Amino acid sequence: MPISKRLSQLLDNMAPPERVEVETFAAFVVARRSLRNLSVLTDEISTQELMRLVMDSGSFDWLDASCEDVYSSEDGEAVKWLSES
């Protein structure tokens, strides 16, 4: 199937990184066809499995970085509850 003239013009006007992005998206759209269920199956994964997935992904590794430790237990002020006034 030939590419439409409009799509061809748009691709010609894109920078190489933009073309790569479009190609990646097009590959996703084609691959998506083979998925049986496109909905997010949040009810079918246990909390423990979800926690393991998040921990293994490394997405929150930055929280362990020493440069993120900008506060200590000495920072801030004690909370004054209304009943203490």
Phi and psi restraints in degrees (range 20) as a CNS / XPLOR table:
assign (resid 1 and name C) (resid 2 and name N)
       (resid 2 and name CA) (resid 2 and name C) 1.0 -71.5 20.0 2
assign (resid 2 and name N) (resid 2 and name CA)
       (resid 2 and name C) (resid 3 and name N) 1.0 151.1 20.0 2
assign (resid 2 and name C) (resid 3 and name N)
       (resid 3 and name CA) (resid 3 and name C) 1.0 -76.3 20.0 2
assign (resid 3 and name N) (resid 3 and name CA)
       (resid 3 and name C) (resid 4 and name N) 1.0 139.6 20.0 2
assign (resid 3 and name C) (resid 4 and name N)
       (resid 4 and name CA) (resid 4 and name C) 1.0 -64.0 20.0 2
assign (resid 4 and name N) (resid 4 and name CA)
       (resid 4 and name C) (resid 5 and name N) 1.0 154.9 20.0 2
assign (resid 4 and name C) (resid 5 and name N)
       (resid 5 and name CA) (resid 5 and name C) 1.0 -60.8 20.0 2
assign (resid 5 and name N) (resid 5 and name CA)
       (resid 5 and name C) (resid 6 and name N) 1.0 -40.7 20.0 2
assign (resid 5 and name C) (resid 6 and name N)
       (resid 6 and name CA) (resid 6 and name C) 1.0 -63.3 20.0 2
assign (resid 6 and name N) (resid 6 and name CA)
       (resid 6 and name C) (resid 7 and name N) 1.0 -45.5 20.0 2
assign (resid 6 and name C) (resid 7 and name N)
       (resid 7 and name CA) (resid 7 and name C) 1.0 -64.4 20.0 2
assign (resid 7 and name N) (resid 7 and name CA)
       (resid 7 and name C) (resid 8 and name N) 1.0 -40.8 20.0 2
assign (resid 7 and name C) (resid 8 and name N)
       (resid 8 and name CA) (resid 8 and name C) 1.0 -61.0 20.0 2
assign (resid 8 and name N) (resid 8 and name CA)
       (resid 8 and name C) (resid 9 and name N) 1.0 -41.7 20.0 2
assign (resid 8 and name C) (resid 9 and name N)
       (resid 9 and name CA) (resid 9 and name C) 1.0 -64.5 20.0 2
assign (resid 9 and name N) (resid 9 and name CA)
       (resid 9 and name C) (resid 10 and name N) 1.0 -43.0 20.0 2
assign (resid 9 and name C) (resid 10 and name N)
       (resid 10 and name CA) (resid 10 and name C) 1.0 -62.5 20.0 2
assign (resid 10 and name N) (resid 10 and name CA)
       (resid 10 and name C) (resid 11 and name N) 1.0 -43.8 20.0 2
assign (resid 10 and name C) (resid 11 and name N)
       (resid 11 and name CA) (resid 11 and name C) 1.0 -64.1 20.0 2
assign (resid 11 and name N) (resid 11 and name CA)
       (resid 11 and name C) (resid 12 and name N) 1.0 -38.4 20.0 2
assign (resid 11 and name C) (resid 12 and name N)
       (resid 12 and name CA) (resid 12 and name C) 1.0 -63.6 20.0 2
assign (resid 12 and name N) (resid 12 and name CA)
       (resid 12 and name C) (resid 13 and name N) 1.0 -29.7 20.0 2
assign (resid 12 and name C) (resid 13 and name N)
       (resid 13 and name CA) (resid 13 and name C) 1.0 -87.8 20.0 2
assign (resid 13 and name N) (resid 13 and name CA)
       (resid 13 and name C) (resid 14 and name N) 1.0 0.0 20.0 2
assign (resid 13 and name C) (resid 14 and name N)
       (resid 14 and name CA) (resid 14 and name C) 1.0 -91.9 20.0 2
assign (resid 14 and name N) (resid 14 and name CA)
       (resid 14 and name C) (resid 15 and name N) 1.0 149.2 20.0 2
assign (resid 14 and name C) (resid 15 and name N)
       (resid 15 and name CA) (resid 15 and name C) 1.0 -74.3 20.0 2
assign (resid 15 and name N) (resid 15 and name CA)
       (resid 15 and name C) (resid 16 and name N) 1.0 156.6 20.0 2
assign (resid 15 and name C) (resid 16 and name N)
       (resid 16 and name CA) (resid 16 and name C) 1.0 -51.6 20.0 2
assign (resid 16 and name N) (resid 16 and name CA)
       (resid 16 and name C) (resid 17 and name N) 1.0 -43.0 20.0 2
assign (resid 16 and name C) (resid 17 and name N)
       (resid 17 and name CA) (resid 17 and name C) 1.0 -63.9 20.0 2
assign (resid 17 and name N) (resid 17 and name CA)
       (resid 17 and name C) (resid 18 and name N) 1.0 -32.0 20.0 2
assign (resid 17 and name C) (resid 18 and name N)
       (resid 18 and name CA) (resid 18 and name C) 1.0 -68.7 20.0 2
assign (resid 18 and name N) (resid 18 and name CA)
       (resid 18 and name C) (resid 19 and name N) 1.0 -38.9 20.0 2
assign (resid 18 and name C) (resid 19 and name N)
       (resid 19 and name CA) (resid 19 and name C) 1.0 -62.8 20.0 2
assign (resid 19 and name N) (resid 19 and name CA)
       (resid 19 and name C) (resid 20 and name N) 1.0 -40.7 20.0 2
assign (resid 19 and name C) (resid 20 and name N)
       (resid 20 and name CA) (resid 20 and name C) 1.0 -61.4 20.0 2
assign (resid 20 and name N) (resid 20 and name CA)
       (resid 20 and name C) (resid 21 and name N) 1.0 -40.7 20.0 2
assign (resid 20 and name C) (resid 21 and name N)
       (resid 21 and name CA) (resid 21 and name C) 1.0 -62.7 20.0 2
assign (resid 21 and name N) (resid 21 and name CA)
       (resid 21 and name C) (resid 22 and name N) 1.0 -42.4 20.0 2
assign (resid 21 and name C) (resid 22 and name N)
       (resid 22 and name CA) (resid 22 and name C) 1.0 -65.7 20.0 2
assign (resid 22 and name N) (resid 22 and name CA)
       (resid 22 and name C) (resid 23 and name N) 1.0 -41.3 20.0 2
assign (resid 22 and name C) (resid 23 and name N)
       (resid 23 and name CA) (resid 23 and name C) 1.0 -63.0 20.0 2
assign (resid 23 and name N) (resid 23 and name CA)
       (resid 23 and name C) (resid 24 and name N) 1.0 -41.0 20.0 2
assign (resid 23 and name C) (resid 24 and name N)
       (resid 24 and name CA) (resid 24 and name C) 1.0 -63.4 20.0 2
assign (resid 24 and name N) (resid 24 and name CA)
       (resid 24 and name C) (resid 25 and name N) 1.0 -43.8 20.0 2
assign (resid 24 and name C) (resid 25 and name N)
       (resid 25 and name CA) (resid 25 and name C) 1.0 -64.3 20.0 2
assign (resid 25 and name N) (resid 25 and name CA)
       (resid 25 and name C) (resid 26 and name N) 1.0 -41.8 20.0 2
assign (resid 25 and name C) (resid 26 and name N)
       (resid 26 and name CA) (resid 26 and name C) 1.0 -62.3 20.0 2
assign (resid 26 and name N) (resid 26 and name CA)
       (resid 26 and name C) (resid 27 and name N) 1.0 -40.6 20.0 2
assign (resid 26 and name C) (resid 27 and name N)
       (resid 27 and name CA) (resid 27 and name C) 1.0 -63.5 20.0 2
assign (resid 27 and name N) (resid 27 and name CA)
       (resid 27 and name C) (resid 28 and name N) 1.0 -38.7 20.0 2
assign (resid 27 and name C) (resid 28 and name N)
       (resid 28 and name CA) (resid 28 and name C) 1.0 -62.6 20.0 2
assign (resid 28 and name N) (resid 28 and name CA)
       (resid 28 and name C) (resid 29 and name N) 1.0 -45.5 20.0 2
assign (resid 28 and name C) (resid 29 and name N)
       (resid 29 and name CA) (resid 29 and name C) 1.0 -60.9 20.0 2
assign (resid 29 and name N) (resid 29 and name CA)
       (resid 29 and name C) (resid 30 and name N) 1.0 -42.1 20.0 2
assign (resid 29 and name C) (resid 30 and name N)
       (resid 30 and name CA) (resid 30 and name C) 1.0 -68.1 20.0 2
assign (resid 30 and name N) (resid 30 and name CA)
       (resid 30 and name C) (resid 31 and name N) 1.0 -43.8 20.0 2
assign (resid 30 and name C) (resid 31 and name N)
       (resid 31 and name CA) (resid 31 and name C) 1.0 -65.7 20.0 2
assign (resid 31 and name N) (resid 31 and name CA)
       (resid 31 and name C) (resid 32 and name N) 1.0 -32.4 20.0 2
assign (resid 31 and name C) (resid 32 and name N)
       (resid 32 and name CA) (resid 32 and name C) 1.0 -60.5 20.0 2
assign (resid 32 and name N) (resid 32 and name CA)
       (resid 32 and name C) (resid 33 and name N) 1.0 -29.2 20.0 2
assign (resid 32 and name C) (resid 33 and name N)
       (resid 33 and name CA) (resid 33 and name C) 1.0 -57.4 20.0 2
assign (resid 33 and name N) (resid 33 and name CA)
       (resid 33 and name C) (resid 34 and name N) 1.0 -34.0 20.0 2
assign (resid 33 and name C) (resid 34 and name N)
       (resid 34 and name CA) (resid 34 and name C) 1.0 -80.6 20.0 2
assign (resid 34 and name N) (resid 34 and name CA)
       (resid 34 and name C) (resid 35 and name N) 1.0 -8.7 20.0 2
assign (resid 34 and name C) (resid 35 and name N)
       (resid 35 and name CA) (resid 35 and name C) 1.0 -73.8 20.0 2
assign (resid 35 and name N) (resid 35 and name CA)
       (resid 35 and name C) (resid 36 and name N) 1.0 136.6 20.0 2
assign (resid 35 and name C) (resid 36 and name N)
       (resid 36 and name CA) (resid 36 and name C) 1.0 -79.2 20.0 2
assign (resid 36 and name N) (resid 36 and name CA)
       (resid 36 and name C) (resid 37 and name N) 1.0 -40.5 20.0 2
assign (resid 36 and name C) (resid 37 and name N)
       (resid 37 and name CA) (resid 37 and name C) 1.0 -129.9 20.0 2
assign (resid 37 and name N) (resid 37 and name CA)
       (resid 37 and name C) (resid 38 and name N) 1.0 116.1 20.0 2
assign (resid 37 and name C) (resid 38 and name N)
       (resid 38 and name CA) (resid 38 and name C) 1.0 -86.6 20.0 2
assign (resid 38 and name N) (resid 38 and name CA)
       (resid 38 and name C) (resid 39 and name N) 1.0 -4.8 20.0 2
assign (resid 38 and name C) (resid 39 and name N)
       (resid 39 and name CA) (resid 39 and name C) 1.0 -80.9 20.0 2
assign (resid 39 and name N) (resid 39 and name CA)
       (resid 39 and name C) (resid 40 and name N) 1.0 155.6 20.0 2
assign (resid 39 and name C) (resid 40 and name N)
       (resid 40 and name CA) (resid 40 and name C) 1.0 -78.3 20.0 2
assign (resid 40 and name N) (resid 40 and name CA)
       (resid 40 and name C) (resid 41 and name N) 1.0 127.9 20.0 2
assign (resid 40 and name C) (resid 41 and name N)
       (resid 41 and name CA) (resid 41 and name C) 1.0 -98.2 20.0 2
assign (resid 41 and name N) (resid 41 and name CA)
       (resid 41 and name C) (resid 42 and name N) 1.0 61.8 20.0 2
assign (resid 41 and name C) (resid 42 and name N)
       (resid 42 and name CA) (resid 42 and name C) 1.0 -68.2 20.0 2
assign (resid 42 and name N) (resid 42 and name CA)
       (resid 42 and name C) (resid 43 and name N) 1.0 -27.2 20.0 2
assign (resid 42 and name C) (resid 43 and name N)
       (resid 43 and name CA) (resid 43 and name C) 1.0 -78.8 20.0 2
assign (resid 43 and name N) (resid 43 and name CA)
       (resid 43 and name C) (resid 44 and name N) 1.0 -12.0 20.0 2
assign (resid 43 and name C) (resid 44 and name N)
       (resid 44 and name CA) (resid 44 and name C) 1.0 -100.2 20.0 2
assign (resid 44 and name N) (resid 44 and name CA)
       (resid 44 and name C) (resid 45 and name N) 1.0 7.0 20.0 2
assign (resid 44 and name C) (resid 45 and name N)
       (resid 45 and name CA) (resid 45 and name C) 1.0 -123.0 20.0 2
assign (resid 45 and name N) (resid 45 and name CA)
       (resid 45 and name C) (resid 46 and name N) 1.0 132.5 20.0 2
assign (resid 45 and name C) (resid 46 and name N)
       (resid 46 and name CA) (resid 46 and name C) 1.0 -74.0 20.0 2
assign (resid 46 and name N) (resid 46 and name CA)
       (resid 46 and name C) (resid 47 and name N) 1.0 161.5 20.0 2
assign (resid 46 and name C) (resid 47 and name N)
       (resid 47 and name CA) (resid 47 and name C) 1.0 -60.0 20.0 2
assign (resid 47 and name N) (resid 47 and name CA)
       (resid 47 and name C) (resid 48 and name N) 1.0 -40.9 20.0 2
assign (resid 47 and name C) (resid 48 and name N)
       (resid 48 and name CA) (resid 48 and name C) 1.0 -62.2 20.0 2
assign (resid 48 and name N) (resid 48 and name CA)
       (resid 48 and name C) (resid 49 and name N) 1.0 -43.3 20.0 2
assign (resid 48 and name C) (resid 49 and name N)
       (resid 49 and name CA) (resid 49 and name C) 1.0 -64.4 20.0 2
assign (resid 49 and name N) (resid 49 and name CA)
       (resid 49 and name C) (resid 50 and name N) 1.0 -40.9 20.0 2
assign (resid 49 and name C) (resid 50 and name N)
       (resid 50 and name CA) (resid 50 and name C) 1.0 -64.4 20.0 2
assign (resid 50 and name N) (resid 50 and name CA)
       (resid 50 and name C) (resid 51 and name N) 1.0 -42.9 20.0 2
assign (resid 50 and name C) (resid 51 and name N)
       (resid 51 and name CA) (resid 51 and name C) 1.0 -63.0 20.0 2
assign (resid 51 and name N) (resid 51 and name CA)
       (resid 51 and name C) (resid 52 and name N) 1.0 -41.6 20.0 2
assign (resid 51 and name C) (resid 52 and name N)
       (resid 52 and name CA) (resid 52 and name C) 1.0 -63.9 20.0 2
assign (resid 52 and name N) (resid 52 and name CA)
       (resid 52 and name C) (resid 53 and name N) 1.0 -42.5 20.0 2
assign (resid 52 and name C) (resid 53 and name N)
       (resid 53 and name CA) (resid 53 and name C) 1.0 -59.7 20.0 2
assign (resid 53 and name N) (resid 53 and name CA)
       (resid 53 and name C) (resid 54 and name N) 1.0 -45.5 20.0 2
assign (resid 53 and name C) (resid 54 and name N)
       (resid 54 and name CA) (resid 54 and name C) 1.0 -65.6 20.0 2
assign (resid 54 and name N) (resid 54 and name CA)
       (resid 54 and name C) (resid 55 and name N) 1.0 -43.7 20.0 2
assign (resid 54 and name C) (resid 55 and name N)
       (resid 55 and name CA) (resid 55 and name C) 1.0 -65.4 20.0 2
assign (resid 55 and name N) (resid 55 and name CA)
       (resid 55 and name C) (resid 56 and name N) 1.0 -40.4 20.0 2
assign (resid 55 and name C) (resid 56 and name N)
       (resid 56 and name CA) (resid 56 and name C) 1.0 -74.0 20.0 2
assign (resid 56 and name N) (resid 56 and name CA)
       (resid 56 and name C) (resid 57 and name N) 1.0 -19.4 20.0 2
assign (resid 56 and name C) (resid 57 and name N)
       (resid 57 and name CA) (resid 57 and name C) 1.0 -72.3 20.0 2
assign (resid 57 and name N) (resid 57 and name CA)
       (resid 57 and name C) (resid 58 and name N) 1.0 -25.2 20.0 2
assign (resid 57 and name C) (resid 58 and name N)
       (resid 58 and name CA) (resid 58 and name C) 1.0 81.3 20.0 2
assign (resid 58 and name N) (resid 58 and name CA)
       (resid 58 and name C) (resid 59 and name N) 1.0 5.4 20.0 2
assign (resid 58 and name C) (resid 59 and name N)
       (resid 59 and name CA) (resid 59 and name C) 1.0 -63.0 20.0 2
assign (resid 59 and name N) (resid 59 and name CA)
       (resid 59 and name C) (resid 60 and name N) 1.0 -25.9 20.0 2
assign (resid 59 and name C) (resid 60 and name N)
       (resid 60 and name CA) (resid 60 and name C) 1.0 -111.1 20.0 2
assign (resid 60 and name N) (resid 60 and name CA)
       (resid 60 and name C) (resid 61 and name N) 1.0 16.1 20.0 2
assign (resid 60 and name C) (resid 61 and name N)
       (resid 61 and name CA) (resid 61 and name C) 1.0 -59.7 20.0 2
assign (resid 61 and name N) (resid 61 and name CA)
       (resid 61 and name C) (resid 62 and name N) 1.0 -28.2 20.0 2
assign (resid 61 and name C) (resid 62 and name N)
       (resid 62 and name CA) (resid 62 and name C) 1.0 -62.0 20.0 2
assign (resid 62 and name N) (resid 62 and name CA)
       (resid 62 and name C) (resid 63 and name N) 1.0 -23.5 20.0 2
assign (resid 62 and name C) (resid 63 and name N)
       (resid 63 and name CA) (resid 63 and name C) 1.0 -67.8 20.0 2
assign (resid 63 and name N) (resid 63 and name CA)
       (resid 63 and name C) (resid 64 and name N) 1.0 -22.5 20.0 2
assign (resid 63 and name C) (resid 64 and name N)
       (resid 64 and name CA) (resid 64 and name C) 1.0 -85.0 20.0 2
assign (resid 64 and name N) (resid 64 and name CA)
       (resid 64 and name C) (resid 65 and name N) 1.0 -8.9 20.0 2
assign (resid 64 and name C) (resid 65 and name N)
       (resid 65 and name CA) (resid 65 and name C) 1.0 -67.2 20.0 2
assign (resid 65 and name N) (resid 65 and name CA)
       (resid 65 and name C) (resid 66 and name N) 1.0 135.2 20.0 2
assign (resid 65 and name C) (resid 66 and name N)
       (resid 66 and name CA) (resid 66 and name C) 1.0 -62.4 20.0 2
assign (resid 66 and name N) (resid 66 and name CA)
       (resid 66 and name C) (resid 67 and name N) 1.0 -28.8 20.0 2
assign (resid 66 and name C) (resid 67 and name N)
       (resid 67 and name CA) (resid 67 and name C) 1.0 -68.9 20.0 2
assign (resid 67 and name N) (resid 67 and name CA)
       (resid 67 and name C) (resid 68 and name N) 1.0 -14.7 20.0 2
assign (resid 67 and name C) (resid 68 and name N)
       (resid 68 and name CA) (resid 68 and name C) 1.0 -84.5 20.0 2
assign (resid 68 and name N) (resid 68 and name CA)
       (resid 68 and name C) (resid 69 and name N) 1.0 -11.2 20.0 2
assign (resid 68 and name C) (resid 69 and name N)
       (resid 69 and name CA) (resid 69 and name C) 1.0 -83.0 20.0 2
assign (resid 69 and name N) (resid 69 and name CA)
       (resid 69 and name C) (resid 70 and name N) 1.0 75.8 20.0 2
assign (resid 69 and name C) (resid 70 and name N)
       (resid 70 and name CA) (resid 70 and name C) 1.0 -95.2 20.0 2
assign (resid 70 and name N) (resid 70 and name CA)
       (resid 70 and name C) (resid 71 and name N) 1.0 -9.9 20.0 2
assign (resid 70 and name C) (resid 71 and name N)
       (resid 71 and name CA) (resid 71 and name C) 1.0 -122.2 20.0 2
assign (resid 71 and name N) (resid 71 and name CA)
       (resid 71 and name C) (resid 72 and name N) 1.0 151.5 20.0 2
assign (resid 71 and name C) (resid 72 and name N)
       (resid 72 and name CA) (resid 72 and name C) 1.0 -126.3 20.0 2
assign (resid 72 and name N) (resid 72 and name CA)
       (resid 72 and name C) (resid 73 and name N) 1.0 176.7 20.0 2
assign (resid 72 and name C) (resid 73 and name N)
       (resid 73 and name CA) (resid 73 and name C) 1.0 -68.4 20.0 2
assign (resid 73 and name N) (resid 73 and name CA)
       (resid 73 and name C) (resid 74 and name N) 1.0 -14.5 20.0 2
assign (resid 73 and name C) (resid 74 and name N)
       (resid 74 and name CA) (resid 74 and name C) 1.0 -86.3 20.0 2
assign (resid 74 and name N) (resid 74 and name CA)
       (resid 74 and name C) (resid 75 and name N) 1.0 -11.4 20.0 2
assign (resid 74 and name C) (resid 75 and name N)
       (resid 75 and name CA) (resid 75 and name C) 1.0 -75.9 20.0 2
assign (resid 75 and name N) (resid 75 and name CA)
       (resid 75 and name C) (resid 76 and name N) 1.0 151.4 20.0 2
assign (resid 75 and name C) (resid 76 and name N)
       (resid 76 and name CA) (resid 76 and name C) 1.0 85.5 20.0 2
assign (resid 76 and name N) (resid 76 and name CA)
       (resid 76 and name C) (resid 77 and name N) 1.0 -174.3 20.0 2
assign (resid 76 and name C) (resid 77 and name N)
       (resid 77 and name CA) (resid 77 and name C) 1.0 -124.3 20.0 2
assign (resid 77 and name N) (resid 77 and name CA)
       (resid 77 and name C) (resid 78 and name N) 1.0 157.1 20.0 2
assign (resid 77 and name C) (resid 78 and name N)
       (resid 78 and name CA) (resid 78 and name C) 1.0 -66.0 20.0 2
assign (resid 78 and name N) (resid 78 and name CA)
       (resid 78 and name C) (resid 79 and name N) 1.0 146.4 20.0 2
assign (resid 78 and name C) (resid 79 and name N)
       (resid 79 and name CA) (resid 79 and name C) 1.0 -77.2 20.0 2
assign (resid 79 and name N) (resid 79 and name CA)
       (resid 79 and name C) (resid 80 and name N) 1.0 132.5 20.0 2
assign (resid 79 and name C) (resid 80 and name N)
       (resid 80 and name CA) (resid 80 and name C) 1.0 -106.5 20.0 2
assign (resid 80 and name N) (resid 80 and name CA)
       (resid 80 and name C) (resid 81 and name N) 1.0 112.4 20.0 2
assign (resid 80 and name C) (resid 81 and name N)
       (resid 81 and name CA) (resid 81 and name C) 1.0 -78.7 20.0 2
assign (resid 81 and name N) (resid 81 and name CA)
       (resid 81 and name C) (resid 82 and name N) 1.0 150.4 20.0 2
assign (resid 81 and name C) (resid 82 and name N)
       (resid 82 and name CA) (resid 82 and name C) 1.0 -57.2 20.0 2
assign (resid 82 and name N) (resid 82 and name CA)
       (resid 82 and name C) (resid 83 and name N) 1.0 -34.0 20.0 2
assign (resid 82 and name C) (resid 83 and name N)
       (resid 83 and name CA) (resid 83 and name C) 1.0 -70.6 20.0 2
assign (resid 83 and name N) (resid 83 and name CA)
       (resid 83 and name C) (resid 84 and name N) 1.0 -14.3 20.0 2
assign (resid 83 and name C) (resid 84 and name N)
       (resid 84 and name CA) (resid 84 and name C) 1.0 -87.8 20.0 2
assign (resid 84 and name N) (resid 84 and name CA)
       (resid 84 and name C) (resid 85 and name N) 1.0 -6.3 20.0 2
